[in-house]
Amino acid sequence: MHTFKTTLKVLLAQKLMILIYVVWLCLMMFGLSWSIISDLAKSDSSVHYESAKADVAVVNRDAHGGELADAMREFLAKDCDLVDVGTTSEELQTAVASNYADLIVIVPDGYTQRLADALASGGTEPKLDVVVSFTGAYGSLAKLQVDDFLRLTRIEALAQHTQTGEAVTTASLNTAAGTVTTTMDASANAYPSISVASDPHAATDKQESARTAYVTTAKMGVYPLLTAMLVCTALAMNSFSESNVRRRLYASPQRTGNLVMQQFAACALFGVIVSLLYWGVSMALPVAAGLPFNGIPVPTLLYSGASLVIYAFVGVACGFMLSMLSANAVAVNAVANVFGLLVMFTSGMAFPIDMMPHVMIVIGKLLPGWWFCQSIDAVNGMDGHIDAGLWLANNAIVLLFGVVFICLGLAFSKLRRSRPELAAPGATQLAEA
């Protein structure tokens, strides 16, 4: 037990490494996860509905056209957001290039008079200058509303001409346009609208968002847990690999295997504590974002928590293997970061599996991170489904990686003990005494 306690003290003495690999890496992944969780919480607004509106600009260059352009603006304001883009050619070009508005309607000079003449004579009606945005369909829909306004104005002007017998003039067109907008305002209550009184699935949607947020955060532990446990374990056990320390340990009445197992057990306990802390924060983040905790199924919490602990054990085992190779601190940090990033990007956490190349999937299946993420997916609670058998199979593969790392570490340790490098320094010290 003395070696066990000493190993814990050595672990806790690595304040810088704990700060970098445990605290900082976990906070970094929590930060990434928080952005996703915040979006999930904000998007959970199924009880509210708001119609999408097009941004429309009406530019009136018809100085003698009267109120036709103003009536058009009032008509469009019902379902569109009116914006100002200026009147000069430079301002209009800038608005078109920057896609500032979904639709720009330009009423050319003399348009109202030409329209009145066309209606009076039955000739071809003049056209408005229209610029429709190329990024979406809102501009095209708004153009249909402009056509509706002109059609209703034309019908109203012809109806007045039929009733009174007076010719269609600019004044009569302006009157007809005003009648159209007045009629529209009077029938505003009868105007078709969409509203959502209540959504019976709103609570379910929030619970689903909470489950997704938790599962995402748990899977993001694939990088910090592996890297942190690898570095901390390797550096802690390397402290016992110095020549003077090794000679003292070999001179102890305890068996070497027992000493190594105590060191490994202390590092494993540290890994369990860190993984449980990560698990706790993963549960707290959705709640902090306003999502209901009861949206996360209890089996999902328990099974995924066990997956985190098992995965942290693999990181400890990998660190144990590196320590048996007597790798220095620089090599340990290099291996930890390269191996951790490789595992993360091939695990299916960083990218959707459907978007990953086949070679990345093949590499991922040769690493523990893939099976860790698969174990989380097996018990994510989607549609209330928990596949305990698949979870057990995936975690068995994760544990197998840990066993392989331990076996390789023991093999490296045996090779190191069989080297005669310890005999010479020991003999020299005895001779000098």
C-alpha positions as a Python dict, from the first residue, in 0.01 Angstrom:
ca = {
    (1, 'M'): (0, 0, 0),
    (2, 'H'): (295, 229, 51),
    (3, 'T'): (373, 227, -322),
    (4, 'F'): (4, 288, -399),
    (5, 'K'): (-5, 599, -179),
    (6, 'T'): (327, 721, -312),
    (7, 'T'): (201, 688, -668),
    (8, 'L'): (-106, 896, -583),
    (9, 'K'): (118, 1164, -435),
    (10, 'V'): (333, 1163, -749),
    (11, 'L'): (21, 1193, -963),
    (12, 'L'): (-116, 1488, -769),
    (13, 'A'): (227, 1653, -775),
    (14, 'Q'): (202, 1684, -1155),
    (15, 'K'): (0, 2004, -1124),
    (16, 'L'): (101, 2144, -1462),
    (17, 'M'): (12, 1828, -1653),
    (18, 'I'): (-317, 1794, -1467),
    (19, 'L'): (-396, 2158, -1544),
    (20, 'I'): (-317, 2117, -1914),
    (21, 'Y'): (-446, 1771, -1994),
    (22, 'V'): (-724, 1719, -1743),
    (23, 'V'): (-862, 2066, -1676),
    (24, 'W'): (-785, 2252, -1999),
    (25, 'L'): (-867, 1972, -2245),
    (26, 'C'): (-1191, 1891, -2068),
    (27, 'L'): (-1290, 2258, -2057),
    (28, 'M'): (-1213, 2288, -2427),
    (29, 'M'): (-1442, 1997, -2512),
    (30, 'F'): (-1709, 2128, -2275),
    (31, 'G'): (-1689, 2462, -2454),
    (32, 'L'): (-1746, 2295, -2791),
    (33, 'S'): (-2027, 2093, -2643),
    (34, 'W'): (-2184, 2404, -2485),
    (35, 'S'): (-2219, 2572, -2823),
    (36, 'I'): (-2412, 2269, -2949),
    (37, 'I'): (-2623, 2249, -2633),
    (38, 'S'): (-2709, 2620, -2653),
    (39, 'D'): (-2829, 2580, -3010),
    (40, 'L'): (-3042, 2284, -2907),
    (41, 'A'): (-3196, 2483, -2623),
    (42, 'K'): (-3267, 2786, -2843),
    (43, 'S'): (-3412, 2584, -3126),
    (44, 'D'): (-3659, 2420, -2892),
    (45, 'S'): (-3939, 2668, -2965),
    (46, 'S'): (-4204, 2448, -3118),
    (47, 'V'): (-4489, 2641, -2949),
    (48, 'H'): (-4407, 2953, -3145),
    (49, 'Y'): (-4458, 3025, -3512),
    (50, 'E'): (-4345, 3319, -3718),
    (51, 'S'): (-4391, 3347, -4092),
    (52, 'A'): (-4081, 3414, -4297),
    (53, 'K'): (-4089, 3752, -4468),
    (54, 'A'): (-3907, 3877, -4773),
    (55, 'D'): (-3702, 4198, -4766),
    (56, 'V'): (-3848, 4423, -5035),
    (57, 'A'): (-3739, 4768, -5154),
    (58, 'V'): (-3969, 4991, -5363),
    (59, 'V'): (-3786, 5270, -5548),
    (60, 'N'): (-4023, 5535, -5690),
    (61, 'R'): (-3886, 5730, -5985),
    (62, 'D'): (-4227, 5831, -6115),
    (63, 'A'): (-4237, 6189, -5993),
    (64, 'H'): (-4586, 6250, -6139),
    (65, 'G'): (-4731, 5912, -6057),
    (66, 'G'): (-4907, 6018, -5745),
    (67, 'E'): (-4978, 5760, -5473),
    (68, 'L'): (-4939, 5438, -5672),
    (69, 'A'): (-4593, 5356, -5533),
    (70, 'D'): (-4702, 5440, -5177),
    (71, 'A'): (-5005, 5216, -5210),
    (72, 'M'): (-4780, 4936, -5337),
    (73, 'R'): (-4558, 4973, -5029),
    (74, 'E'): (-4860, 4956, -4800),
    (75, 'F'): (-4985, 4645, -4980),
    (76, 'L'): (-4648, 4469, -4958),
    (77, 'A'): (-4596, 4565, -4592),
    (78, 'K'): (-4863, 4310, -4500),
    (79, 'D'): (-4637, 4012, -4571),
    (80, 'C'): (-4295, 4167, -4642),
    (81, 'D'): (-4034, 4370, -4460),
    (82, 'L'): (-3972, 4699, -4640),
    (83, 'V'): (-3610, 4812, -4662),
    (84, 'D'): (-3442, 5120, -4798),
    (85, 'V'): (-3165, 5070, -5054),
    (86, 'G'): (-3135, 5426, -5181),
    (87, 'T'): (-3230, 5569, -5515),
    (88, 'T'): (-2907, 5636, -5704),
    (89, 'S'): (-2762, 5390, -5955),
    (90, 'E'): (-2456, 5329, -5736),
    (91, 'E'): (-2669, 5252, -5431),
    (92, 'L'): (-2889, 5014, -5628),
    (93, 'Q'): (-2587, 4835, -5775),
    (94, 'T'): (-2441, 4793, -5427),
    (95, 'A'): (-2771, 4657, -5295),
    (96, 'V'): (-2791, 4404, -5578),
    (97, 'A'): (-2427, 4297, -5543),
    (98, 'S'): (-2454, 4257, -5165),
    (99, 'N'): (-2791, 4082, -5188),
    (100, 'Y'): (-2932, 4330, -4940),
    (101, 'A'): (-3293, 4277, -5045),
    (102, 'D'): (-3483, 3976, -5173),
    (103, 'L'): (-3670, 4195, -5421),
    (104, 'I'): (-3611, 4544, -5557),
    (105, 'V'): (-3904, 4706, -5741),
    (106, 'I'): (-3828, 5019, -5943),
    (107, 'V'): (-4123, 5229, -6063),
    (108, 'P'): (-3984, 5405, -6372),
    (109, 'D'): (-4060, 5766, -6462),
    (110, 'G'): (-4401, 5802, -6630),
    (111, 'Y'): (-4509, 5449, -6537),
    (112, 'T'): (-4849, 5547, -6393),
    (113, 'Q'): (-4941, 5756, -6698),
    (114, 'R'): (-4838, 5481, -6942),
    (115, 'L'): (-5037, 5227, -6742),
    (116, 'A'): (-5346, 5452, -6754),
    (117, 'D'): (-5305, 5500, -7128),
    (118, 'A'): (-5269, 5126, -7182),
    (119, 'L'): (-5585, 5053, -6984),
    (120, 'A'): (-5777, 5322, -7168),
    (121, 'S'): (-5669, 5208, -7514),
    (122, 'G'): (-5638, 4837, -7448),
    (123, 'G'): (-5269, 4840, -7541),
    (124, 'T'): (-4970, 4665, -7387),
    (125, 'E'): (-4916, 4746, -7022),
    (126, 'P'): (-4574, 4884, -6916),
    (127, 'K'): (-4343, 4674, -6701),
    (128, 'L'): (-4182, 4752, -6368),
    (129, 'D'): (-3807, 4716, -6330),
    (130, 'V'): (-3766, 4421, -6095),
    (131, 'V'): (-3449, 4266, -5948),
    (132, 'V'): (-3500, 3930, -5773),
    (133, 'S'): (-3240, 3788, -5532),
    (134, 'F'): (-3052, 3482, -5653),
    (135, 'T'): (-3014, 3323, -5308),
    (136, 'G'): (-3368, 3215, -5231),
    (137, 'A'): (-3733, 3195, -5331),
    (138, 'Y'): (-3858, 3476, -5106),
    (139, 'G'): (-3797, 3736, -5377),
    (140, 'S'): (-3996, 3541, -5635),
    (141, 'L'): (-4286, 3504, -5390),
    (142, 'A'): (-4278, 3877, -5318),
    (143, 'K'): (-4285, 3948, -5694),
    (144, 'L'): (-4608, 3750, -5712),
    (145, 'Q'): (-4753, 3987, -5451),
    (146, 'V'): (-4647, 4285, -5666),
    (147, 'D'): (-4828, 4126, -5961),
    (148, 'D'): (-5135, 4073, -5741),
    (149, 'F'): (-5135, 4440, -5642),
    (150, 'L'): (-5117, 4555, -6004),
    (151, 'R'): (-5386, 4307, -6106),
    (152, 'L'): (-5623, 4419, -5829),
    (153, 'T'): (-5553, 4786, -5909),
    (154, 'R'): (-5623, 4728, -6278),
    (155, 'I'): (-5949, 4546, -6201),
    (156, 'E'): (-6060, 4823, -5965),
    (157, 'A'): (-5975, 5097, -6217),
    (158, 'L'): (-6166, 4920, -6496),
    (159, 'A'): (-6461, 4864, -6263),
    (160, 'Q'): (-6474, 5237, -6184),
    (161, 'H'): (-6449, 5313, -6557),
    (162, 'T'): (-6745, 5083, -6624),
    (163, 'Q'): (-6957, 5237, -6349),
    (164, 'T'): (-6885, 5604, -6416),
    (165, 'G'): (-6795, 5597, -6784),
    (166, 'E'): (-6498, 5821, -6714),
    (167, 'A'): (-6167, 5749, -6882),
    (168, 'V'): (-5888, 5576, -6693),
    (169, 'T'): (-5643, 5842, -6580),
    (170, 'T'): (-5351, 5874, -6343),
    (171, 'A'): (-5585, 6005, -6076),
    (172, 'S'): (-5829, 5717, -6121),
    (173, 'L'): (-5540, 5467, -6097),
    (174, 'N'): (-5425, 5625, -5772),
    (175, 'T'): (-5781, 5607, -5643),
    (176, 'A'): (-5808, 5242, -5743),
    (177, 'A'): (-5475, 5164, -5570),
    (178, 'G'): (-5597, 5334, -5252),
    (179, 'T'): (-5919, 5135, -5267),
    (180, 'V'): (-5721, 4809, -5291),
    (181, 'T'): (-5512, 4886, -4981),
    (182, 'T'): (-5819, 5009, -4788),
    (183, 'T'): (-6009, 4693, -4872),
    (184, 'M'): (-5714, 4483, -4767),
    (185, 'D'): (-5689, 4662, -4431),
    (186, 'A'): (-6065, 4625, -4374),
    (187, 'S'): (-6046, 4249, -4430),
    (188, 'A'): (-5729, 4202, -4228),
    (189, 'N'): (-5905, 3981, -3974),
    (190, 'A'): (-6018, 3751, -4253),
    (191, 'Y'): (-5674, 3731, -4402),
    (192, 'P'): (-5543, 3372, -4395),
    (193, 'S'): (-5295, 3320, -4113),
    (194, 'I'): (-5114, 3035, -3940),
    (195, 'S'): (-5081, 3010, -3565),
    (196, 'V'): (-4991, 2741, -3315),
    (197, 'A'): (-5202, 2749, -3002),
    (198, 'S'): (-5017, 2469, -2829),
    (199, 'D'): (-4784, 2190, -2921),
    (200, 'P'): (-4850, 1862, -2740),
    (201, 'H'): (-4501, 1745, -2834),
    (202, 'A'): (-4316, 2050, -2697),
    (203, 'A'): (-4213, 1873, -2375),
    (204, 'T'): (-4104, 1568, -2572),
    (205, 'D'): (-3893, 1784, -2801),
    (206, 'K'): (-3715, 1940, -2503),
    (207, 'Q'): (-3648, 1598, -2355),
    (208, 'E'): (-3509, 1479, -2687),
    (209, 'S'): (-3279, 1784, -2700),
    (210, 'A'): (-3158, 1708, -2347),
    (211, 'R'): (-3077, 1349, -2441),
    (212, 'T'): (-2893, 1459, -2756),
    (213, 'A'): (-2697, 1721, -2561),
    (214, 'Y'): (-2585, 1469, -2299),
    (215, 'V'): (-2488, 1200, -2549),
    (216, 'T'): (-2289, 1451, -2755),
    (217, 'T'): (-2098, 1572, -2449),
    (218, 'A'): (-2026, 1218, -2331),
    (219, 'K'): (-1886, 1118, -2672),
    (220, 'M'): (-1659, 1424, -2672),
    (221, 'G'): (-1469, 1263, -2385),
    (222, 'V'): (-1301, 1040, -2644),
    (223, 'Y'): (-1009, 1284, -2675),
    (224, 'P'): (-944, 1438, -2330),
    (225, 'L'): (-987, 1119, -2127),
    (226, 'L'): (-748, 916, -2343),
    (227, 'T'): (-484, 1188, -2371),
    (228, 'A'): (-499, 1298, -2007),
    (229, 'M'): (-482, 949, -1862),
    (230, 'L'): (-203, 849, -2099),
    (231, 'V'): (18, 1145, -2007),
    (232, 'C'): (-47, 1142, -1632),
    (233, 'T'): (0, 766, -1601),
    (234, 'A'): (314, 754, -1812),
    (235, 'L'): (483, 1044, -1631),
    (236, 'A'): (385, 916, -1286),
    (237, 'M'): (516, 566, -1346),
    (238, 'N'): (827, 703, -1516),
    (239, 'S'): (915, 858, -1180),
    (240, 'F'): (971, 504, -1054),
    (241, 'S'): (1186, 414, -1354),
    (242, 'E'): (1485, 628, -1263),
    (243, 'S'): (1790, 414, -1199),
    (244, 'N'): (1831, 499, -830),
    (245, 'V'): (1461, 447, -760),
    (246, 'R'): (1457, 120, -952),
    (247, 'R'): (1751, -21, -757),
    (248, 'R'): (1583, 63, -428),
    (249, 'L'): (1259, -96, -542),
    (250, 'Y'): (1435, -411, -660),
    (251, 'A'): (1607, -432, -324),
    (252, 'S'): (1272, -425, -144),
    (253, 'P'): (1125, -752, -8),
    (254, 'Q'): (815, -696, -220),
    (255, 'R'): (789, -858, -556),
    (256, 'T'): (839, -633, -856),
    (257, 'G'): (507, -734, -1002),
    (258, 'N'): (329, -630, -683),
    (259, 'L'): (497, -289, -692),
    (260, 'V'): (399, -234, -1054),
    (261, 'M'): (41, -338, -988),
    (262, 'Q'): (15, -89, -699),
    (263, 'Q'): (139, 186, -929),
    (264, 'F'): (-110, 87, -1197),
    (265, 'A'): (-394, 65, -942),
    (266, 'A'): (-323, 419, -821),
    (267, 'C'): (-329, 551, -1177),
    (268, 'A'): (-649, 355, -1248),
    (269, 'L'): (-814, 512, -942),
    (270, 'F'): (-714, 854, -1070),
    (271, 'G'): (-867, 767, -1407),
    (272, 'V'): (-1193, 660, -1242),
    (273, 'I'): (-1215, 987, -1050),
    (274, 'V'): (-1149, 1199, -1360),
    (275, 'S'): (-1398, 1004, -1572),
    (276, 'L'): (-1668, 1035, -1305),
    (277, 'L'): (-1608, 1410, -1282),
    (278, 'Y'): (-1640, 1434, -1661),
    (279, 'W'): (-1959, 1230, -1638),
    (280, 'G'): (-2102, 1466, -1377),
    (281, 'V'): (-2030, 1777, -1583),
    (282, 'S'): (-2181, 1608, -1889),
    (283, 'M'): (-2505, 1567, -1697),
    (284, 'A'): (-2495, 1922, -1560),
    (285, 'L'): (-2445, 2107, -1891),
    (286, 'P'): (-2789, 2030, -2042),
    (287, 'V'): (-2955, 2135, -1717),
    (288, 'A'): (-2753, 2459, -1714),
    (289, 'A'): (-2879, 2532, -2066),
    (290, 'G'): (-3239, 2500, -1950),
    (291, 'L'): (-3308, 2151, -2079),
    (292, 'P'): (-3495, 1904, -1856),
    (293, 'F'): (-3282, 1647, -1678),
    (294, 'N'): (-3565, 1392, -1696),
    (295, 'G'): (-3517, 1389, -2073),
    (296, 'I'): (-3207, 1174, -2026),
    (297, 'P'): (-3306, 810, -1963),
    (298, 'V'): (-3156, 665, -1646),
    (299, 'P'): (-3017, 358, -1828),
    (300, 'T'): (-2843, 592, -2073),
    (301, 'L'): (-2680, 776, -1782),
    (302, 'L'): (-2562, 460, -1609),
    (303, 'Y'): (-2439, 273, -1916),
    (304, 'S'): (-2260, 576, -2064),
    (305, 'G'): (-2100, 653, -1727),
    (306, 'A'): (-1962, 300, -1719),
    (307, 'S'): (-1834, 347, -2076),
    (308, 'L'): (-1645, 659, -1969),
    (309, 'V'): (-1480, 472, -1681),
    (310, 'I'): (-1382, 179, -1904),
    (311, 'Y'): (-1242, 415, -2167),
    (312, 'A'): (-1037, 602, -1906),
    (313, 'F'): (-895, 263, -1803),
    (314, 'V'): (-772, 216, -2160),
    (315, 'G'): (-592, 551, -2138),
    (316, 'V'): (-426, 438, -1815),
    (317, 'A'): (-323, 110, -1977),
    (318, 'C'): (-172, 293, -2274),
    (319, 'G'): (21, 521, -2037),
    (320, 'F'): (143, 213, -1850),
    (321, 'M'): (275, 67, -2175),
    (322, 'L'): (464, 387, -2257),
    (323, 'S'): (614, 401, -1908),
    (324, 'M'): (750, 50, -1952),
    (325, 'L'): (933, 177, -2260),
    (326, 'S'): (1101, 440, -2041),
    (327, 'A'): (981, 716, -2276),
    (328, 'N'): (1079, 1066, -2162),
    (329, 'A'): (832, 1350, -2107),
    (330, 'V'): (875, 1493, -2457),
    (331, 'A'): (804, 1158, -2621),
    (332, 'V'): (506, 1094, -2395),
    (333, 'N'): (346, 1430, -2480),
    (334, 'A'): (408, 1382, -2850),
    (335, 'V'): (262, 1031, -2857),
    (336, 'A'): (-36, 1134, -2643),
    (337, 'N'): (-138, 1423, -2866),
    (338, 'V'): (-85, 1247, -3197),
    (339, 'F'): (-255, 928, -3083),
    (340, 'G'): (-539, 1119, -2911),
    (341, 'L'): (-614, 1330, -3220),
    (342, 'L'): (-601, 1023, -3444),
    (343, 'V'): (-849, 843, -3220),
    (344, 'M'): (-1080, 1146, -3203),
    (345, 'F'): (-1098, 1211, -3577),
    (346, 'T'): (-1156, 844, -3663),
    (347, 'S'): (-1401, 768, -3382),
    (348, 'G'): (-1711, 908, -3553),
    (349, 'M'): (-1743, 1186, -3297),
    (350, 'A'): (-1578, 1467, -3493),
    (351, 'F'): (-1745, 1380, -3826),
    (352, 'P'): (-2067, 1198, -3914),
    (353, 'I'): (-1990, 841, -4010),
    (354, 'D'): (-2175, 886, -4341),
    (355, 'M'): (-1930, 1162, -4439),
    (356, 'M'): (-1614, 973, -4339),
    (357, 'P'): (-1403, 809, -4610),
    (358, 'H'): (-1385, 433, -4599),
    (359, 'V'): (-1018, 437, -4502),
    (360, 'M'): (-1096, 652, -4195),
    (361, 'I'): (-1364, 408, -4087),
    (362, 'V'): (-1123, 117, -4124),
    (363, 'I'): (-858, 299, -3917),
    (364, 'G'): (-1119, 396, -3658),
    (365, 'K'): (-1223, 34, -3606),
    (366, 'L'): (-861, -47, -3523),
    (367, 'L'): (-862, 207, -3238),
    (368, 'P'): (-1054, 214, -2906),
    (369, 'G'): (-1228, 548, -2968),
    (370, 'W'): (-1456, 404, -3238),
    (371, 'W'): (-1591, 131, -3009),
    (372, 'F'): (-1629, 376, -2720),
    (373, 'C'): (-1853, 601, -2932),
    (374, 'Q'): (-2043, 298, -3059),
    (375, 'S'): (-2110, 191, -2700),
    (376, 'I'): (-2257, 535, -2625),
    (377, 'D'): (-2474, 519, -2937),
    (378, 'A'): (-2598, 175, -2835),
    (379, 'V'): (-2757, 318, -2521),
    (380, 'N'): (-2840, 673, -2632),
    (381, 'G'): (-3206, 611, -2554),
    (382, 'M'): (-3336, 717, -2896),
    (383, 'D'): (-3703, 618, -2916),
    (384, 'G'): (-3657, 465, -2572),
    (385, 'H'): (-3431, 193, -2712),
    (386, 'I'): (-3140, 65, -2503),
    (387, 'D'): (-2931, -213, -2658),
    (388, 'A'): (-2747, -354, -2359),
    (389, 'G'): (-2604, -643, -2560),
    (390, 'L'): (-2446, -416, -2818),
    (391, 'W'): (-2315, -190, -2540),
    (392, 'L'): (-2153, -488, -2369),
    (393, 'A'): (-1995, -610, -2693),
    (394, 'N'): (-1849, -269, -2777),
    (395, 'N'): (-1709, -219, -2428),
    (396, 'A'): (-1562, -567, -2435),
    (397, 'I'): (-1362, -458, -2739),
    (398, 'V'): (-1258, -139, -2557),
    (399, 'L'): (-1141, -345, -2260),
    (400, 'L'): (-955, -574, -2499),
    (401, 'F'): (-750, -274, -2612),
    (402, 'G'): (-665, -208, -2248),
    (403, 'V'): (-561, -569, -2193),
    (404, 'V'): (-339, -557, -2503),
    (405, 'F'): (-170, -238, -2380),
    (406, 'I'): (-110, -395, -2038),
    (407, 'C'): (32, -713, -2189),
    (408, 'L'): (265, -512, -2411),
    (409, 'G'): (369, -305, -2109),
    (410, 'L'): (448, -617, -1907),
    (411, 'A'): (649, -757, -2197),
    (412, 'F'): (847, -434, -2225),
    (413, 'S'): (900, -438, -1849),
    (414, 'K'): (1039, -792, -1857),
    (415, 'L'): (1275, -699, -2137),
    (416, 'R'): (1393, -395, -1944),
    (417, 'R'): (1459, -595, -1627),
    (418, 'S'): (1656, -853, -1823),
    (419, 'R'): (1904, -592, -1945),
    (420, 'P'): (2231, -589, -1747),
    (421, 'E'): (2249, -212, -1730),
    (422, 'L'): (2166, -211, -1358),
    (423, 'A'): (2452, -429, -1251),
    (424, 'A'): (2735, -195, -1340),
    (425, 'P'): (2612, 113, -1156),
    (426, 'G'): (2532, -96, -850),
    (427, 'A'): (2875, -259, -847),
    (428, 'T'): (3045, 75, -892),
    (429, 'Q'): (2864, 219, -592),
    (430, 'L'): (2959, -77, -375),
    (431, 'A'): (3322, -46, -480),
    (432, 'E'): (3327, 322, -401),
    (433, 'A'): (3178, 262, -56),
}
